[in-house]
Amino acid sequence: MHIGVDLDNTVLDATESHLKYFNLASGLSFTPDDVNDFYLYRLYGWDKTERDSIYNQFGRDIHWNSVPFPMAIETLKELFKHHKISIITSRPLFFRDVTVDWLIHHKINYHNIVFTENKLQECIESSVDVLIDDGPHYAEQLALENRPVILFEQPYNKNVRHDLIYRASNWLEVKRHIKHLSN
């Protein structure tokens, strides 16, 4: 199988790291329990321009200091032995170096890495069989195109439902879904 894998809030906990630096920039003190929106910057009342300014300032630290979810690295290493792995992230290309360095640091192997906000198009063009992601809009787009998605559970995607969306709350569940889909 060709497996597409998102990074932020799928392989790693991006929420904690974003909150740390967004709180620093804003003087506020939000916690993960406050997060219920895929677009975290809206919690702070920022528009996209304000968010981009702060994200560009702290993005390298945000991405470098993000911690992998339990069993993510081990599961990806195992999947890499039997499947083609493409990292498909919506991070700006500006953060390519820190992203690749983080993957090397954590010894995560992959065959390809793509920086795009149009994950549906990338999955179609690259013949991805299944995408592992946390984004509710990405999951819905792919499912509507009859492409399976393993949706890594986050507070902001709890209401997303479709027959081709397989929910996973941890990487052992991701592994079970991959096994099922590859049969």
Secondary structure by P-SEA (a helix, b strand, c coil): cbbbbbcccccccaaaaaaaaaaaaccccccccccccccccccccccaaaaaaaaaacaaaaaaacccccaaaaaaaaaaacbbbbbcccccccaaaaaaaaaaaacccccccccccaaaaaaaaacccccccccaaaaaaaaaacbbbbccccccccccccccbbbbccaaaaaaaaaaaac
